[in-house]
């Protein structure tokens, strides 16, 4: 887990859409209030693959938010 997400404000949701060869997708969500943008990915063969990819994307998002926060100080 990313150190900036200790309270689990952001989390990854995995869902299955359809019955094709790569039906799984992920989406990053924020608790209590909408993010204002949708961050997601699709085309994964398994729930685990989509979850892992979503967590990597969440880490990148939190890194970017952290950098943005540092530069605005």
N, C-alpha and C positions, 0 to 999 in steps of 0.2 A: 504494500500500500504506500502510496505517495505520502511523504511527511506532511504536506499541506492539506491532506484530506483525513486527518485524524478523527474528525467528527462525522465522517462519511457524508458530507454535504453533497458530493457528487457520486453517482454510482452508475453501473453498467447494467442494462437490461438486454437480454437475448431473447429473440423470438424466432419462430419458424413461420416462413411465409411460402406456402406452396409445397409441392412434392417433387420438384426438380432435383437435379444432382447437387446443387448448392443452395439449399433453402433457408439457411440460417442467417440472421442479421443481428447487429447490435446497435444500441443507442445510448448515449450518455445523457443522464437526467440529473437535475438538481432538486433536492428536497425543499419543500416549503414555497418555492416560487419558480416560475418557468425561467429557462435560460435566455429566451429571446431568439435563439437560433437553434437549429437542429443539428446535432453532431452524430453521425451514424455511418455505418458501413454494412454492406451486404455481399452475398455470394460466398458463403462459407459452408463447407461440407458437413461440419458437426457443431454441436452446441459448444463444445470445448474450444474449438478453433475460433468461433465467433467471440466467445467470452475472453479468450486470451488477447485477440486483436483489439477488442473493446477496451480492455485494461491497459494495453500499450498506448492506445489513443488517449485514454484518460490521463495517463502519466504525462504525455506530451502536452495536453491541454493545461494541466496544472502547472507544468514547468513554464509554459508561455504566460499564464496568468501571474505566476510568481515574478517572472522577469518584468512584466508590464507594471506590476505593483512597485517593484524596486526603482524603475526609471521615473515613476510619477512622484516619488518622494522628494 
